[in-house]
Amino acid sequence: MLITDSQRTALQTLIELTANGRALRYELDNPKRAEELQELISRHKELGEERTAAVAVVESHQQAINEASELIDAQRTKIEKKTVELNDGTGLTSRDMVNLQEEIAGHETRVSELEESQLEEMEGLEGAEAELSAVDDRIAEVTASGKEVQTAVKERKAELHGLIADNETAAAGPRSEVPQQLLTAFDANVRQGGPGAALLNGPNCQACGQEIGGAAWHGMLGADVNETYECEECEAVLLRRS
């Protein structure tokens, strides 16, 4: 089909707008920062698991400290009881008094051991709490980054919706100038995933790459530059570059 210069301009504009619209829709469906956001989500999950483990370590130290306190209290109760018996001395032989002294000494030794163990657990608790705090800090950082990326993606999507609408509005004019027969073929090719139309730089369809036969190509070269064709393979509208 032979078209006019103004129709040629309209068709070329429509090709550019269609390509731009496709790029905008692709970005809308595949946000540029989506991968970054997914990495942050994965990192947040990993840190959540680290935090669970860190909390378990803290609780383990706290439990050990509490258990040691209970054992120390029990030993001191025994020491107090045996000390009272020893000081009273009623009915005790010298051997009994020696045994009580040894028993009290044994309880005191056990208290010292428990206190030493408890001190080690307290030191461990301090380190575990510091690690938990560090994990919480990292979680806060990742959460803040995630919110920033989410906001950026949301704002960009809103912008893309506007750009797509503007692109469609801009395409309305050129579409009204392109002959209906070409427009039908153009839209059919777009629905199949093609560009709709393409400008030929050589004997190959710029839409699908199909080679154009030598005779057909020479015929195109000898025809009016505004003559349009249809690709035999993808059915895109073809126009020789001027």
C-alpha positions in Angstrom: 0.0 0.0 0.0 1.4 3.4 -0.9 1.0 6.0 1.8 1.6 9.7 1.9 4.5 11.6 3.5 2.3 12.6 6.5 1.1 9.0 6.9 4.7 7.8 6.8 5.6 10.3 9.5 2.6 9.1 11.6 3.6 5.5 11.1 7.2 6.2 12.2 6.0 8.1 15.2 3.7 5.2 16.1 6.6 2.7 15.8 8.6 4.8 18.3 5.7 5.3 20.7 4.8 1.6 20.6 8.4 0.6 21.4 8.5 3.2 24.2 5.1 1.9 25.6 6.4 -1.6 25.6 9.5 -0.6 27.5 7.4 1.2 30.0 5.1 -1.8 30.5 8.1 -4.1 30.9 9.5 -1.9 33.6 6.1 -1.8 35.3 6.0 -5.6 35.4 9.7 -5.9 36.2 10.6 -3.1 38.6 14.3 -2.1 38.3 14.7 -2.4 42.1 12.7 -5.6 42.5 15.8 -7.8 42.8 17.2 -5.4 45.4 13.9 -5.6 47.4 13.9 -9.4 47.2 17.4 -9.5 48.5 16.4 -7.3 51.4 13.4 -9.6 52.1 15.7 -12.6 52.1 18.2 -10.8 54.3 15.5 -9.8 56.8 14.4 -13.5 57.0 17.9 -14.6 57.6 18.4 -12.0 60.3 15.1 -13.1 61.9 16.5 -16.6 62.1 19.8 -15.2 63.6 17.7 -13.3 66.1 15.8 -16.4 67.2 19.1 -18.2 67.8 20.6 -15.2 69.6 17.5 -15.0 71.9 17.9 -18.7 72.7 21.5 -18.1 73.7 20.5 -15.2 76.0 17.7 -17.2 77.6 20.1 -20.2 78.1 22.5 -18.0 80.0 19.7 -16.4 82.0 18.4 -19.8 82.9 21.8 -21.0 84.0 22.2 -17.9 86.1 18.9 -18.4 87.8 19.5 -22.1 88.4 22.9 -21.3 89.9 21.2 -18.7 92.2 18.8 -21.3 93.4 21.6 -23.8 94.1 23.7 -21.2 95.9 20.7 -20.3 98.1 20.2 -24.0 98.9 23.8 -24.4 99.9 23.7 -21.3 102.0 20.6 -22.5 103.8 22.4 -25.7 104.6 25.5 -23.7 105.8 23.3 -21.7 108.1 21.5 -24.8 109.5 24.8 -26.6 110.1 26.4 -23.5 111.6 23.5 -23.2 114.1 23.9 -26.9 115.0 27.7 -26.4 115.4 27.4 -23.3 117.6 24.7 -24.9 119.8 26.8 -28.0 120.3 24.1 -29.7 122.3 24.8 -33.5 122.4 27.7 -33.3 119.9 30.9 -35.2 120.4 34.2 -33.8 119.2 33.9 -36.0 116.1 30.4 -34.7 115.4 31.7 -31.1 115.6 34.6 -32.0 113.2 32.2 -33.6 110.8 29.9 -30.5 110.9 32.9 -28.2 110.2 33.9 -30.4 107.3 30.3 -30.4 106.0 30.1 -26.6 106.3 33.4 -26.2 104.5 32.1 -28.5 101.7 29.0 -26.4 101.3 31.1 -23.2 101.2 33.4 -24.8 98.5 30.3 -25.7 96.5 29.0 -22.1 96.9 32.4 -20.8 95.5 32.2 -23.1 92.6 28.6 -22.1 91.8 29.4 -18.4 92.1 32.4 -18.8 89.7 30.1 -20.7 87.3 27.5 -18.0 87.7 30.0 -15.3 87.0 31.0 -17.1 83.8 27.4 -17.3 82.7 26.9 -13.6 83.5 29.9 -12.8 81.2 28.4 -15.0 78.6 25.1 -13.3 79.0 26.7 -9.9 78.5 28.2 -11.1 75.2 25.0 -12.8 74.1 23.0 -9.6 74.8 25.5 -7.6 72.8 25.1 -9.9 69.9 21.3 -9.8 70.1 21.5 -6.0 70.1 23.8 -6.1 67.1 21.3 -8.4 65.2 18.5 -6.0 66.2 20.5 -3.1 64.8 21.0 -5.0 61.5 17.3 -5.9 61.3 16.5 -2.2 61.8 18.8 -1.2 59.0 17.5 -3.8 56.6 13.9 -2.9 57.5 14.6 0.8 56.8 16.2 0.0 53.5 13.3 -2.3 52.6 10.8 0.5 53.3 12.9 2.9 51.2 13.0 0.5 48.2 9.3 -0.3 48.6 8.5 3.4 48.5 10.7 4.0 45.5 9.2 1.1 43.6 5.7 2.2 44.4 6.4 5.8 43.4 8.1 4.6 40.2 5.1 2.4 39.3 2.8 5.4 39.8 5.0 7.4 37.5 5.1 4.6 35.0 1.3 4.4 35.0 1.3 8.1 34.1 3.9 7.7 31.4 2.0 4.9 29.8 -1.2 6.9 29.8 0.7 9.8 28.3 2.2 7.5 25.7 -1.2 6.1 24.8 -2.6 9.6 24.5 0.4 10.7 22.2 -0.2 7.6 20.0 -3.9 8.5 19.4 -3.0 11.2 16.9 -0.6 9.1 14.7 -3.1 6.2 14.9 -5.8 8.3 13.4 -3.6 9.2 10.5 -2.5 5.7 9.6 -4.7 3.9 7.1 -7.0 1.4 8.8 -5.7 -1.6 6.8 -2.1 -0.9 8.0 -3.4 -0.1 11.5 -5.1 -3.5 11.7 -1.9 -5.3 10.6 0.1 -3.2 13.0 -2.1 -4.0 16.0 -2.2 -7.7 15.1 1.6 -7.9 15.1 1.8 -6.0 18.4 -0.6 -8.6 19.9 1.8 -11.3 18.8 4.7 -9.6 20.6 6.1 -7.7 17.6 6.8 -4.0 17.1 3.8 -3.6 14.8 5.9 -2.1 12.0 9.6 -1.8 11.2 11.8 0.3 8.9 14.0 -1.7 6.6 17.7 -1.1 6.6 18.5 -4.1 4.4 17.0 -7.3 3.0 15.9 -8.6 6.4 12.7 -7.9 8.4 13.7 -5.7 11.2 10.8 -7.1 13.3 11.6 -10.8 13.1 14.8 -11.1 11.2 13.3 -13.0 8.3 15.4 -12.6 5.1 13.7 -10.9 2.2 14.3 -12.6 -1.1 16.7 -10.8 -3.5 14.1 -10.2 -6.2 11.6 -8.8 -3.7 14.2 -6.6 -2.1 15.4 -5.2 -5.4 11.7 -4.6 -6.2 11.4 -2.6 -3.0 14.4 -0.6 -3.8 12.9 0.4 -7.1 9.5 1.3 -5.7 8.3 4.5 -4.1 9.9 5.0 -0.6 6.4 5.3 0.9 5.3 1.9 -0.3 4.4 -0.4 2.6 4.8 -4.1 2.7 3.9 -7.0 5.0 6.4 -9.5 6.3 5.6 -13.0 5.1 6.8 -14.5 8.4 5.6 -12.2 11.2 3.1 -10.1 9.2 4.6 -6.8 10.5 4.1 -3.7 8.4 7.4 -2.9 6.6 8.5 0.4 5.3 11.8 1.1 3.6 14.0 3.6 5.3 14.3 6.8 3.2 
